[in-house]
Amino acid sequence: MLAGVAQLSFGVVISQQVAKYRDSDPDVAGRIAGFCLLFTFGTGALLAAALTAGRELLAQEIFNDPGLASAVVLIAVILPFVGVSGVQQGLFNGLA
């Protein structure tokens, strides 16, 4: 769910914009792709930091198992990359 929040629908945006500019202005398409990927990774990193900071509270209050705090940290580590993966799928759709 948090990976979807990190993407902020950039998968759709990047697909449309790259398809629009890939032939007419590849530099613009590249800048759009770079921005979308960087923004998604940054958003994912911020969400991962928040998730890591609240891992004890989340494990205890939501999951009722304090032992899951380490699993929450593992999820936080991969979160930015899962978000970027979704945006990359949109990028490849736009290039096809």
The first five atom37 places (N, CA, C, CB, O) and aatype in JSON, in Angstrom:
{
  "aatype": [12, 10, 0, 7, 19, 0, 5, 10, 15, 13, 7, 19, 19, 9, 15, 5, 5, 19, 0, 11, 18, 1, 3, 15, 3, 14, 3, 19, 0, 7, 1, 9, 0, 7, 13, 4, 10, 10, 13, 16, 13, 7, 16, 7, 0, 10, 10, 0, 0, 0, 10, 16, 0, 7, 1, 6, 10, 10, 0, 5, 6, 9, 13, 2, 3, 14, 7, 10, 0, 15, 0, 19, 19, 10, 9, 0, 19, 9, 10, 14, 13, 19, 7, 19, 15, 7, 19, 5, 5, 7, 10, 13, 2, 7, 10, 0],
  "atom_mask": [
    [1, 1, 1, 1, 1],
    [1, 1, 1, 1, 1],
    [1, 1, 1, 1, 1],
    [1, 1, 1, 0, 1],
    [1, 1, 1, 1, 1],
    [1, 1, 1, 1, 1],
    [1, 1, 1, 1, 1],
    [1, 1, 1, 1, 1],
    [1, 1, 1, 1, 1],
    [1, 1, 1, 1, 1],
    [1, 1, 1, 0, 1],
    [1, 1, 1, 1, 1],
    [1, 1, 1, 1, 1],
    [1, 1, 1, 1, 1],
    [1, 1, 1, 1, 1],
    [1, 1, 1, 1, 1],
    [1, 1, 1, 1, 1],
    [1, 1, 1, 1, 1],
    [1, 1, 1, 1, 1],
    [1, 1, 1, 1, 1],
    [1, 1, 1, 1, 1],
    [1, 1, 1, 1, 1],
    [1, 1, 1, 1, 1],
    [1, 1, 1, 1, 1],
    [1, 1, 1, 1, 1],
    [1, 1, 1, 1, 1],
    [1, 1, 1, 1, 1],
    [1, 1, 1, 1, 1],
    [1, 1, 1, 1, 1],
    [1, 1, 1, 0, 1],
    [1, 1, 1, 1, 1],
    [1, 1, 1, 1, 1],
    [1, 1, 1, 1, 1],
    [1, 1, 1, 0, 1],
    [1, 1, 1, 1, 1],
    [1, 1, 1, 1, 1],
    [1, 1, 1, 1, 1],
    [1, 1, 1, 1, 1],
    [1, 1, 1, 1, 1],
    [1, 1, 1, 1, 1],
    [1, 1, 1, 1, 1],
    [1, 1, 1, 0, 1],
    [1, 1, 1, 1, 1],
    [1, 1, 1, 0, 1],
    [1, 1, 1, 1, 1],
    [1, 1, 1, 1, 1],
    [1, 1, 1, 1, 1],
    [1, 1, 1, 1, 1],
    [1, 1, 1, 1, 1],
    [1, 1, 1, 1, 1],
    [1, 1, 1, 1, 1],
    [1, 1, 1, 1, 1],
    [1, 1, 1, 1, 1],
    [1, 1, 1, 0, 1],
    [1, 1, 1, 1, 1],
    [1, 1, 1, 1, 1],
    [1, 1, 1, 1, 1],
    [1, 1, 1, 1, 1],
    [1, 1, 1, 1, 1],
    [1, 1, 1, 1, 1],
    [1, 1, 1, 1, 1],
    [1, 1, 1, 1, 1],
    [1, 1, 1, 1, 1],
    [1, 1, 1, 1, 1],
    [1, 1, 1, 1, 1],
    [1, 1, 1, 1, 1],
    [1, 1, 1, 0, 1],
    [1, 1, 1, 1, 1],
    [1, 1, 1, 1, 1],
    [1, 1, 1, 1, 1],
    [1, 1, 1, 1, 1],
    [1, 1, 1, 1, 1],
    [1, 1, 1, 1, 1],
    [1, 1, 1, 1, 1],
    [1, 1, 1, 1, 1],
    [1, 1, 1, 1, 1],
    [1, 1, 1, 1, 1],
    [1, 1, 1, 1, 1],
    [1, 1, 1, 1, 1],
    [1, 1, 1, 1, 1],
    [1, 1, 1, 1, 1],
    [1, 1, 1, 1, 1],
    [1, 1, 1, 0, 1],
    [1, 1, 1, 1, 1],
    [1, 1, 1, 1, 1],
    [1, 1, 1, 0, 1],
    [1, 1, 1, 1, 1],
    [1, 1, 1, 1, 1],
    [1, 1, 1, 1, 1],
    [1, 1, 1, 0, 1],
    [1, 1, 1, 1, 1],
    [1, 1, 1, 1, 1],
    [1, 1, 1, 1, 1],
    [1, 1, 1, 0, 1],
    [1, 1, 1, 1, 1],
    [1, 1, 1, 1, 1]
  ],
  "atom_positions": [
    [[0.82, -1.18, 0.0], [0.0, 0.0, 0.0], [0.87, 1.25, 0.0], [-0.93, -0.01, 1.19], [0.59, 2.2, -0.73]],
    [[1.91, 1.26, 0.81], [2.78, 2.42, 0.86], [3.55, 2.62, -0.43], [3.74, 2.3, 2.02], [3.88, 3.75, -0.79]],
    [[3.85, 1.55, -1.14], [4.52, 1.68, -2.43], [3.6, 2.38, -3.43], [4.95, 0.3, -2.98], [4.07, 3.17, -4.26]],
    [[2.32, 2.11, -3.35], [1.35, 2.81, -4.2], [1.28, 4.29, -3.87], [0.0, 0.0, 0.0], [1.14, 5.12, -4.76]],
    [[1.38, 4.6, -2.59], [1.41, 6.01, -2.18], [2.69, 6.67, -2.69], [1.32, 6.13, -0.63], [2.65, 7.82, -3.13]],
    [[3.79, 5.96, -2.62], [5.07, 6.53, -3.08], [5.05, 6.81, -4.57], [6.22, 5.58, -2.75], [5.69, 7.76, -5.03]],
    [[4.32, 6.0, -5.33], [4.27, 6.19, -6.78], [3.45, 7.41, -7.17], [3.69, 4.95, -7.45], [3.76, 8.05, -8.18]],
    [[2.43, 7.74, -6.4], [1.57, 8.89, -6.69], [1.09, 8.93, -8.14], [2.3, 10.18, -6.37], [1.04, 9.99, -8.75]],
    [[0.76, 7.79, -8.68], [0.27, 7.65, -10.08], [1.28, 8.09, -11.12], [-0.99, 8.45, -10.26], [0.91, 8.36, -12.26]],
    [[2.55, 8.15, -10.75], [3.57, 8.53, -11.73], [3.75, 7.46, -12.8], [4.88, 8.79, -11.03], [4.28, 7.76, -13.86]],
    [[3.32, 6.23, -12.55], [3.4, 5.2, -13.58], [2.55, 5.56, -14.78], [0.0, 0.0, 0.0], [2.95, 5.34, -15.93]],
    [[1.37, 6.11, -14.53], [0.49, 6.54, -15.61], [1.04, 7.79, -16.29], [-0.95, 6.79, -15.08], [1.05, 7.89, -17.51]],
    [[1.49, 8.73, -15.48], [2.01, 10.0, -16.01], [3.22, 9.75, -16.9], [2.39, 10.96, -14.87], [3.31, 10.28, -18.01]],
    [[4.14, 8.94, -16.42], [5.37, 8.71, -17.18], [5.05, 7.95, -18.47], [6.39, 7.92, -16.34], [5.68, 8.2, -19.5]],
    [[4.09, 7.05, -18.43], [3.72, 6.31, -19.63], [3.17, 7.25, -20.7], [2.69, 5.22, -19.3], [3.54, 7.16, -21.87]],
    [[2.29, 8.15, -20.3], [1.68, 9.09, -21.25], [2.72, 10.08, -21.8], [0.54, 9.86, -20.58], [2.79, 10.3, -23.01]],
    [[3.51, 10.65, -20.92], [4.43, 11.71, -21.34], [5.6, 11.18, -22.16], [4.95, 12.44, -20.12], [6.02, 11.81, -23.13]],
    [[6.11, 10.02, -21.78], [7.21, 9.45, -22.55], [6.72, 9.02, -23.93], [7.83, 8.24, -21.8], [7.43, 9.19, -24.92]],
    [[5.52, 8.47, -23.99], [4.96, 8.1, -25.3], [4.77, 9.33, -26.17], [3.62, 7.35, -25.13], [4.93, 9.27, -27.39]],
    [[4.42, 10.44, -25.55], [4.17, 11.68, -26.28], [5.46, 12.28, -26.84], [3.46, 12.69, -25.38], [5.48, 12.77, -27.97]],
    [[6.53, 12.26, -26.04], [7.77, 12.96, -26.41], [8.91, 12.06, -26.87], [8.23, 13.76, -25.25], [9.97, 12.58, -27.24]],
    [[8.75, 10.76, -26.87], [9.88, 9.87, -27.15], [10.47, 10.09, -28.55], [9.46, 8.42, -27.01], [11.68, 9.97, -28.72]],
    [[9.65, 10.41, -29.53], [10.14, 10.61, -30.89], [10.41, 12.08, -31.19], [9.15, 10.06, -31.89], [11.41, 12.42, -31.83]],
    [[9.51, 12.97, -30.74], [9.64, 14.38, -31.09], [10.71, 15.1, -30.28], [8.31, 15.07, -30.89], [11.41, 15.95, -30.83]],
    [[10.85, 14.79, -28.99], [11.85, 15.46, -28.15], [12.33, 14.5, -27.06], [11.25, 16.76, -27.51], [11.83, 14.53, -25.93]],
    [[13.31, 13.66, -27.38], [13.78, 12.67, -26.42], [14.37, 13.27, -25.14], [14.81, 11.79, -27.07], [14.34, 12.65, -24.08]],
    [[14.92, 14.49, -25.25], [15.47, 15.13, -24.05], [14.38, 15.44, -23.02], [16.21, 16.43, -24.43], [14.57, 15.23, -21.82]],
    [[13.26, 15.92, -23.5], [12.12, 16.19, -22.61], [11.63, 14.89, -21.99], [10.97, 16.91, -23.37], [11.34, 14.83, -20.79]],
    [[11.53, 13.85, -22.8], [11.09, 12.56, -22.29], [12.05, 12.06, -21.2], [11.0, 11.53, -23.44], [11.61, 11.5, -20.2]],
    [[13.33, 12.26, -21.41], [14.32, 11.85, -20.41], [14.23, 12.64, -19.13], [0.0, 0.0, 0.0], [14.36, 12.08, -18.04]],
    [[14.0, 13.95, -19.25], [13.85, 14.77, -18.05], [12.59, 14.4, -17.27], [13.82, 16.26, -18.42], [12.61, 14.35, -16.04]],
    [[11.52, 14.13, -17.97], [10.28, 13.71, -17.31], [10.49, 12.38, -16.61], [9.12, 13.61, -18.33], [10.07, 12.19, -15.46]],
    [[11.14, 11.45, -17.29], [11.4, 10.14, -16.69], [12.29, 10.28, -15.45], [12.06, 9.2, -17.71], [12.02, 9.66, -14.42]],
    [[13.33, 11.08, -15.56], [14.23, 11.28, -14.42], [13.52, 11.89, -13.23], [0.0, 0.0, 0.0], [13.72, 11.46, -12.1]],
    [[12.7, 12.91, -13.49], [11.96, 13.54, -12.41], [11.02, 12.56, -11.73], [11.17, 14.73, -12.93], [10.99, 12.47, -10.5]],
    [[10.26, 11.82, -12.52], [9.3, 10.87, -11.95], [10.0, 9.8, -11.12], [8.49, 10.22, -13.06], [9.53, 9.45, -10.03]],
    [[11.1, 9.29, -11.62], [11.82, 8.25, -10.88], [12.45, 8.8, -9.61], [12.9, 7.63, -11.77], [12.38, 8.17, -8.56]],
    [[13.05, 9.97, -9.69], [13.67, 10.58, -8.52], [12.63, 10.95, -7.47], [14.47, 11.83, -8.92], [12.83, 10.69, -6.28]],
    [[11.53, 11.53, -7.9], [10.48, 11.92, -6.96], [9.88, 10.7, -6.28], [9.39, 12.71, -7.69], [9.63, 10.72, -5.08]],
    [[9.65, 9.64, -7.03], [9.1, 8.42, -6.46], [10.06, 7.8, -5.45], [8.77, 7.41, -7.56], [9.64, 7.35, -4.39]],
    [[11.35, 7.78, -5.79], [12.31, 7.22, -4.84], [12.38, 8.07, -3.58], [13.71, 7.12, -5.49], [12.45, 7.53, -2.47]],
    [[12.35, 9.38, -3.73], [12.38, 10.27, -2.57], [11.17, 10.11, -1.69], [0.0, 0.0, 0.0], [11.28, 10.07, -0.46]],
    [[10.0, 10.01, -2.29], [8.78, 9.81, -1.53], [8.82, 8.46, -0.81], [7.55, 9.88, -2.44], [8.42, 8.36, 0.35]],
    [[9.3, 7.44, -1.51], [9.43, 6.13, -0.88], [10.42, 6.15, 0.28], [0.0, 0.0, 0.0], [10.2, 5.49, 1.3]],
    [[11.5, 6.9, 0.12], [12.48, 7.0, 1.2], [11.91, 7.72, 2.42], [13.74, 7.73, 0.71], [12.17, 7.33, 3.56]],
    [[11.13, 8.77, 2.18], [10.48, 9.46, 3.3], [9.49, 8.56, 4.02], [9.77, 10.72, 2.81], [9.43, 8.53, 5.25]],
    [[8.7, 7.82, 3.26], [7.77, 6.88, 3.87], [8.5, 5.77, 4.61], [6.85, 6.28, 2.8], [8.05, 5.32, 5.66]],
    [[9.62, 5.33, 4.07], [10.42, 4.3, 4.73], [10.98, 4.82, 6.05], [11.56, 3.82, 3.82], [11.02, 4.09, 7.04]],
    [[11.43, 6.08, 6.06], [11.94, 6.67, 7.31], [10.83, 6.77, 8.36], [12.54, 8.06, 7.04], [11.06, 6.49, 9.53]],
    [[9.64, 7.17, 7.93], [8.52, 7.25, 8.87], [8.14, 5.87, 9.38], [7.32, 7.91, 8.2], [7.82, 5.7, 10.56]],
    [[8.15, 4.89, 8.51], [7.83, 3.53, 8.9], [8.86, 2.98, 9.88], [7.75, 2.62, 7.66], [8.51, 2.3, 10.84]],
    [[10.13, 3.28, 9.62], [11.19, 2.83, 10.53], [11.07, 3.51, 11.88], [12.57, 3.1, 9.92], [11.26, 2.88, 12.92]],
    [[10.76, 4.81, 11.88], [10.63, 5.54, 13.15], [9.47, 5.01, 13.98], [10.45, 7.04, 12.88], [9.55, 5.0, 15.21]],
    [[8.41, 4.59, 13.34], [7.24, 4.11, 14.07], [7.13, 2.61, 14.14], [0.0, 0.0, 0.0], [6.04, 2.08, 14.39]],
    [[8.24, 1.9, 13.92], [8.18, 0.44, 13.84], [7.71, -0.21, 15.14], [9.53, -0.11, 13.47], [6.94, -1.17, 15.11]],
    [[8.16, 0.3, 16.28], [7.77, -0.3, 17.56], [6.28, -0.09, 17.82], [8.6, 0.32, 18.72], [5.57, -1.01, 18.23]],
    [[5.82, 1.11, 17.56], [4.4, 1.41, 17.76], [3.54, 0.59, 16.81], [4.14, 2.91, 17.55], [2.51, 0.04, 17.21]],
    [[3.94, 0.5, 15.57], [3.2, -0.27, 14.59], [3.15, -1.74, 14.95], [3.82, -0.09, 13.21], [2.09, -2.37, 14.88]],
    [[4.28, -2.29, 15.35], [4.33, -3.72, 15.69], [3.5, -4.01, 16.94], [5.78, -4.16, 15.92], [2.8, -5.03, 16.99]],
    [[3.58, -3.14, 17.93], [2.87, -3.38, 19.19], [1.37, -3.09, 19.07], [3.48, -2.53, 20.29], [0.55, -3.92, 19.46]],
    [[1.02, -1.93, 18.56], [-0.37, -1.5, 18.58], [-1.23, -2.06, 17.43], [-0.42, -0.01, 18.55], [-2.4, -2.39, 17.63]],
    [[-0.65, -2.18, 16.26], [-1.44, -2.63, 15.11], [-1.38, -4.15, 14.97], [-0.93, -1.97, 13.83], [-2.41, -4.81, 14.82]],
    [[-0.17, -4.7, 15.02], [0.0, -6.15, 14.81], [-0.03, -6.97, 16.09], [1.29, -6.4, 14.1], [-0.1, -8.19, 16.04]],
    [[0.01, -6.3, 17.24], [0.0, -6.96, 18.55], [1.11, -7.99, 18.71], [-1.34, -7.64, 18.78], [0.94, -9.01, 19.37]],
    [[2.26, -7.71, 18.09], [3.41, -8.6, 18.19], [4.68, -7.75, 18.1], [3.39, -9.69, 17.07], [5.1, -7.39, 17.01]],
    [[5.3, -7.44, 19.25], [6.5, -6.6, 19.22], [7.66, -7.22, 18.44], [6.95, -6.33, 20.62], [8.57, -6.5, 18.03]],
    [[7.63, -8.52, 18.22], [8.68, -9.18, 17.46], [8.67, -8.84, 15.97], [0.0, 0.0, 0.0], [9.63, -9.13, 15.26]],
    [[7.61, -8.23, 15.5], [7.51, -7.88, 14.08], [8.2, -6.56, 13.74], [6.06, -7.81, 13.68], [8.2, -6.15, 12.58]],
    [[8.78, -5.9, 14.72], [9.45, -4.61, 14.46], [10.58, -4.77, 13.46], [9.98, -4.02, 15.76], [10.79, -3.89, 12.61]],
    [[11.32, -5.86, 13.54], [12.42, -6.06, 12.59], [11.89, -6.33, 11.18], [13.31, -7.23, 13.04], [12.52, -5.93, 10.2]],
    [[10.74, -6.99, 11.07], [10.13, -7.22, 9.75], [9.64, -5.9, 9.15], [8.97, -8.21, 9.86], [9.7, -5.72, 7.93]],
    [[9.17, -5.0, 9.98], [8.74, -3.69, 9.5], [9.93, -2.92, 8.93], [8.06, -2.87, 10.64], [9.79, -2.22, 7.92]],
    [[11.08, -3.03, 9.56], [12.29, -2.38, 9.04], [12.68, -2.97, 7.69], [13.46, -2.51, 10.05], [13.08, -2.23, 6.79]],
    [[12.58, -4.27, 7.55], [12.88, -4.91, 6.27], [11.95, -4.41, 5.17], [12.78, -6.45, 6.39], [12.38, -4.15, 4.05]],
    [[10.69, -4.27, 5.49], [9.73, -3.73, 4.52], [10.09, -2.29, 4.17], [8.29, -3.8, 5.08], [9.99, -1.89, 3.01]],
    [[10.51, -1.52, 5.16], [10.87, -0.12, 4.93], [12.08, -0.01, 3.99], [11.17, 0.57, 6.26], [12.16, 0.92, 3.2]],
    [[13.0, -0.95, 4.09], [14.2, -0.91, 3.24], [13.84, -1.12, 1.77], [15.21, -1.98, 3.7], [14.41, -0.46, 0.9]],
    [[12.91, -2.01, 1.49], [12.58, -2.3, 0.09], [11.5, -1.38, -0.48], [12.14, -3.73, -0.04], [11.26, -1.37, -1.68]],
    [[10.84, -0.61, 0.38], [9.73, 0.23, -0.05], [10.07, 1.19, -1.19], [9.22, 1.01, 1.11], [9.31, 1.23, -2.16]],
    [[11.15, 1.96, -1.14], [11.43, 2.88, -2.25], [11.65, 2.16, -3.58], [12.66, 3.71, -1.93], [11.29, 2.66, -4.64]],
    [[12.24, 0.98, -3.52], [12.54, 0.24, -4.74], [11.29, -0.35, -5.37], [13.54, -0.87, -4.45], [11.2, -0.46, -6.6]],
    [[10.32, -0.74, -4.55], [9.05, -1.25, -5.08], [8.29, -0.12, -5.77], [8.19, -1.88, -3.94], [7.69, -0.33, -6.82]],
    [[8.33, 1.08, -5.18], [7.69, 2.22, -5.82], [8.32, 2.56, -7.16], [0.0, 0.0, 0.0], [7.62, 2.82, -8.14]],
    [[9.64, 2.56, -7.2], [10.35, 2.86, -8.46], [10.06, 1.79, -9.5], [11.88, 2.96, -8.21], [9.96, 2.09, -10.68]],
    [[9.92, 0.55, -9.07], [9.62, -0.53, -10.0], [8.29, -0.29, -10.72], [9.57, -1.86, -9.27], [8.19, -0.53, -11.93]],
    [[7.3, 0.18, -10.0], [6.02, 0.48, -10.63], [6.12, 1.61, -11.65], [0.0, 0.0, 0.0], [5.48, 1.56, -12.7]],
    [[6.92, 2.62, -11.33], [7.11, 3.74, -12.26], [7.9, 3.27, -13.48], [7.83, 4.92, -11.56], [7.63, 3.71, -14.6]],
    [[8.86, 2.39, -13.28], [9.62, 1.86, -14.42], [8.73, 1.06, -15.36], [10.78, 0.98, -13.92], [8.93, 1.09, -16.57]],
    [[7.76, 0.36, -14.83], [6.82, -0.35, -15.69], [6.06, 0.63, -16.57], [5.85, -1.18, -14.85], [5.84, 0.36, -17.76]],
    [[5.66, 1.75, -15.99], [5.0, 2.78, -16.8], [5.93, 3.37, -17.84], [0.0, 0.0, 0.0], [5.5, 3.68, -18.95]],
    [[7.2, 3.53, -17.48], [8.19, 4.04, -18.42], [8.34, 3.09, -19.62], [9.56, 4.23, -17.72], [8.34, 3.53, -20.77]],
    [[8.45, 1.83, -19.34], [8.6, 0.85, -20.43], [7.35, 0.77, -21.29], [8.92, -0.53, -19.86], [7.45, 0.54, -22.5]],
    [[6.18, 0.96, -20.68], [4.94, 1.0, -21.46], [4.94, 2.2, -22.41], [3.71, 1.06, -20.53], [4.47, 2.1, -23.54]],
    [[5.46, 3.31, -21.94], [5.52, 4.5, -22.78], [6.52, 4.37, -23.91], [0.0, 0.0, 0.0], [6.35, 5.0, -24.96]],
    [[7.55, 3.58, -23.71], [8.56, 3.39, -24.75], [8.15, 2.35, -25.78], [9.88, 2.98, -24.13], [8.69, 2.31, -26.88]],
    [[7.19, 1.5, -25.43], [6.77, 0.42, -26.34], [5.97, 0.94, -27.51], [5.95, -0.62, -25.59], [5.54, 0.16, -28.36]]
  ]
}
